[in-house]
Every structure is written in structure tokens, then in C-alpha cells.
Amino acid sequence: MKRTLFILSSIVLIITGLKAKAQVKYDKYFTDSQLRIDYYLYGNSDCVSYALDKLVMEPQWGGPRVQLIDEMKYGAYYFEVTLPDSDIVLYSHGYCLLFGEWQTSEEALKISKGFHESVVMPFPNETVDVIFYARNEYGDFVEKMKITVDPDDYFIKPAPQLPYAIYDVYGNYPVENAVDIVLLPDGYTEQEMGKFVQDCHFFVESLFKYEPFNRYKDRFNVRAVMVPSQESDITMPADGFYRNTALSCSFWTFNSERYCMTYDNETMKTLAGQVPYDQIYILANTEKYGGGGIFNSYCVSTTGNRYSSDVIIHEFGHGFAGLADEYAYDGSDNYSLDIEPWEPNITTMKNFEAKWKDMLSNKTPVPTPAEKKYDKTVGVYEGAGYQLKGIYRPMIDCLMNSFDGDKFCPVCDRAIERMIKYYSE
């Protein structure tokens, strides 16, 4: 009898917890401002340590106000905001980090490094706990750091008001009903800010050139922070070419020629925080081909290359929707074949039901041969996530695979659409 009562009590508690999560009201727990939590990750390929840096109060929260709980749980990292010492979740968000990518590099096998990273959340109006998680080798989230945030703590620094103009590139929709993108310039001198404005409009044209973005163009705001660089162009270390730029973007990130990213997280986040934002996109002023995209962290694309439009949208697929690269080559083993990857557009078939199984025709063979007759068929094609064997993609081709098809496949389209609705509904 006691066991029965215990079970019934547990069920009531679970249901109560679920209701509490579902009934979270933004105005009850949060203000209109944004809290940025800066922290450090130190480690190598095998280990990592967390250390808090500082808390910063920024002017306006740009994220969702209805869907506060991130139930998709995409990303290699995740954080939750809870009432103190309770299971009542007020806000959560999944993301990836440059440090996580570095851990897979050859350099991480030899030395340890530290990276400055950040997360943002709506500013609380009462004391909350913030819990940081990272995935382990089994794909499960494991708690790594927990901090308590008191909104009245006088050590929370107000964000600096920087002397840079804000340029409204596109959209004037309510922040809470839109995907808010902030564009940051790197390698544009004061004399080249007119070119940056042109490139901002090129970014918007590139974005809405593709579906499903064009279908939802009335759910986007794009703003730019007009910060000039001291020198033009972008750093290219292997060529001995160094430039003093606003965001210190550099090719040869992790010794990969076309990978162009920045290690200066604090400057990037400080500049982005001048406006409400969901996504950060850096436009790099160079003719060299390259860029990069990290889910819910930031994206970079160069603007002077003939493939720049394709790179912009491909990297935004990574940064915005958590889409994986669908191409493959010899010698890579980035993904474990024993677990299902979190990205929505690749699968190891360990939990295919959670991916795009519902989009397959009963007549489509699994795995699906990459033959011409299946050219326009959603299937299960081997070779994705850089690996030739054991990982599968939804279509023979897609913008996450190559630029030949010039469009997203239906699976990626659905994933992007879902993310747009997450931020705007």
C-alpha cells in the first residue's frame, strides 16, 4: 500500500512539475533586459574545466517570450534557468561552442587551451539558479557548472553604451515575434562602411533567396552595428597576412584554411548586445572563400567571393537550425556510430524515428542507393557528417552537402521552419 501511495505521489509530482514548466509566464519571472553570462572553458581533447568570468546586464532581451523551454535540446551544450534548489525550469537553451570544435582538433591532442564563451538569457526579477550541461560520449547531458544569480547583485555590470550607430537593414517587427539577426562587420574601415551597408543588403537578399526563409520573411528583423576596423581585409596567418580588425576574424582557424572564425568572444558579444538579437552573423570583408557557423553561437561569411551567397546560407543552416554538414570524405571519425547524433539532418539509424522516418515513402529502400531515379526522393543515403560509412543524409544533394542543387532538402527545410516558429510564435 505504501509503495502504491509512493507511486501515486510521484505521478502527481511529475504532473505538477510538467504543469509548472508549461505555465511559466515571462513577465512573472523576467524583465525586458538581457543577462549575459561570460565564462571560461579550459582543457584539451580529454578534459574540460569551467570558470565563471562575469555577469553583464544588456539593454533588451531579443529571444522568445512564449517558448521559454527549449525542448529540441539541439547542441553539444545546454543550460537551464531554475528556481533555486528546485526542478521548476524557467528557461533553457541548447548551443554549441568554438571550444567544443577545438577539442576535436589535432592541437587539442597536444596542449591545453582556454576559451572565453557566453550565454544569454532574459534578465530575472528574482534569484535563480543557472545550470550548465555538456554532452558526454554517450550523447547525454551532464551537469558541469551551477551558479546562483541574484538580480540585485551589485557586481552585475551594466553593458557599455558604445558610440556606434545602429543601421536597420530589414524588418520592423516586434522583437518577441521575430527572428532577430545582428550583423557585425569585420575588416571594414571607416571609409568602407558604405560597402558594409551594401553587404548587409546582400546578406538579406541571400537569406530570402532560399526557402523556407522566403516563406517567413515577415518574421525577421536584421540590424547592423556600424563598427569600423583599423585595417581592411581579414587575417590570413599561413600567408603572413595580419590585419587589425574590429572582431579579429582569421582564416586558418584550427589550421583549416577556409575556416574563418574569431576567438574574441567578449568583443563580439558586447557589440551584438547593443541591439536585441537571436543570432549573430559576422560579415568579413575579403574576397577569399570561407566562413563558419556554430549553432546558437555565431556565424561568419566572407562577402567578396562569387560563392558568398551560398556560404551565407550554408553557414546560417549550421548557426540557426543546428544542421550538420552532409558531405563526407576519407579518414574522418567525428561522430560515434553507437549513438544518434543530435543534428536533425543526419542519422546513424540508432534512433531514426526521431529524425525523418515519417517523411519516407513506403516504397523507398533503406538505406537508399544514390542513383538517378532517387534524385528527388527523401531517403537514407550513406555518407554524411564527414564520414563515408555509418552516417546517413536525407537526400542525394542539399545545400548542406554542396552548392550544386542550390536549395535545402525537405528535411532541412522542416528543421529550419521549426526553428523560425520557435523564435517567432
Rosetta blueprint (number, residue, H / E / L):
1 M L
2 K H
3 R H
4 T H
5 L H
6 F H
7 I H
8 L H
9 S H
10 S H
11 I H
12 V H
13 L H
14 I H
15 I H
16 T H
17 G H
18 L H
19 K H
20 A H
21 K H
22 A H
23 Q L
24 V L
25 K L
26 Y H
27 D H
28 K H
29 Y H
30 F E
31 T E
32 D E
33 S E
34 Q E
35 L E
36 R E
37 I E
38 D E
39 Y E
40 Y E
41 L E
42 Y E
43 G E
44 N L
45 S L
46 D L
47 C L
48 V E
49 S E
50 Y E
51 A E
52 L E
53 D E
54 K E
55 L E
56 V E
57 M E
58 E E
59 P L
60 Q L
61 W L
62 G L
63 G L
64 P L
65 R L
66 V L
67 Q L
68 L L
69 I L
70 D L
71 E L
72 M L
73 K L
74 Y L
75 G L
76 A L
77 Y E
78 Y E
79 F E
80 E E
81 V E
82 T E
83 L L
84 P L
85 D L
86 S L
87 D L
88 I L
89 V E
90 L E
91 Y E
92 S E
93 H E
94 G E
95 Y E
96 C L
97 L L
98 L H
99 F H
100 G H
101 E H
102 W H
103 Q L
104 T L
105 S L
106 E L
107 E H
108 A H
109 L H
110 K L
111 I L
112 S L
113 K E
114 G E
115 F E
116 H E
117 E E
118 S E
119 V E
120 V E
121 M E
122 P E
123 F E
124 P E
125 N L
126 E L
127 T L
128 V E
129 D E
130 V E
131 I E
132 F E
133 Y E
134 A E
135 R E
136 N L
137 E L
138 Y L
139 G L
140 D L
141 F E
142 V E
143 E E
144 K E
145 M E
146 K E
147 I E
148 T E
149 V E
150 D L
151 P L
152 D L
153 D L
154 Y L
155 F L
156 I L
157 K E
158 P E
159 A L
160 P L
161 Q L
162 L L
163 P L
164 Y L
165 A L
166 I E
167 Y E
168 D E
169 V E
170 Y E
171 G L
172 N L
173 Y L
174 P L
175 V H
176 E H
177 N H
178 A L
179 V E
180 D E
181 I E
182 V E
183 L E
184 L E
185 P E
186 D E
187 G L
188 Y L
189 T L
190 E H
191 Q H
192 E H
193 M H
194 G H
195 K H
196 F H
197 V H
198 Q H
199 D H
200 C H
201 H H
202 F H
203 F H
204 V H
205 E H
206 S H
207 L H
208 F L
209 K L
210 Y L
211 E L
212 P L
213 F L
214 N H
215 R H
216 Y H
217 K H
218 D H
219 R H
220 F E
221 N E
222 V E
223 R E
224 A E
225 V E
226 M L
227 V L
228 P L
229 S L
230 Q L
231 E L
232 S L
233 D L
234 I L
235 T E
236 M E
237 P H
238 A H
239 D H
240 G L
241 F E
242 Y L
243 R L
244 N L
245 T L
246 A L
247 L L
248 S L
249 C L
250 S E
251 F L
252 W L
253 T H
254 F H
255 N H
256 S L
257 E L
258 R L
259 Y E
260 C L
261 M E
262 T L
263 Y L
264 D L
265 N H
266 E H
267 T H
268 M H
269 K H
270 T H
271 L H
272 A H
273 G L
274 Q L
275 V L
276 P L
277 Y L
278 D L
279 Q E
280 I E
281 Y E
282 I E
283 L E
284 A E
285 N L
286 T L
287 E L
288 K L
289 Y L
290 G L
291 G E
292 G E
293 G E
294 I E
295 F L
296 N L
297 S L
298 Y E
299 C E
300 V E
301 S E
302 T E
303 T L
304 G L
305 N L
306 R L
307 Y L
308 S H
309 S H
310 D H
311 V H
312 I H
313 I H
314 H H
315 E H
316 F H
317 G H
318 H H
319 G H
320 F H
321 A H
322 G L
323 L L
324 A L
325 D L
326 E L
327 Y L
328 A E
329 Y L
330 D L
331 G L
332 S L
333 D L
334 N L
335 Y L
336 S L
337 L L
338 D L
339 I L
340 E L
341 P L
342 W L
343 E L
344 P L
345 N L
346 I L
347 T E
348 T L
349 M L
350 K L
351 N L
352 F H
353 E H
354 A H
355 K L
356 W L
357 K H
358 D H
359 M H
360 L L
361 S L
362 N L
363 K L
364 T L
365 P L
366 V L
367 P L
368 T L
369 P L
370 A L
371 E L
372 K H
373 K H
374 Y H
375 D L
376 K L
377 T L
378 V L
379 G L
380 V L
381 Y E
382 E E
383 G E
384 A E
385 G L
386 Y E
387 Q E
388 L E
389 K E
390 G E
391 I E
392 Y E
393 R E
394 P L
395 M L
396 I L
397 D L
398 C L
399 L L
400 M L
401 N L
402 S L
403 F L
404 D L
405 G L
406 D L
407 K L
408 F L
409 C L
410 P H
411 V H
412 C H
413 D H
414 R H
415 A H
416 I H
417 E H
418 R H
419 M H
420 I H
421 K H
422 Y H
423 Y H
424 S H
425 E L
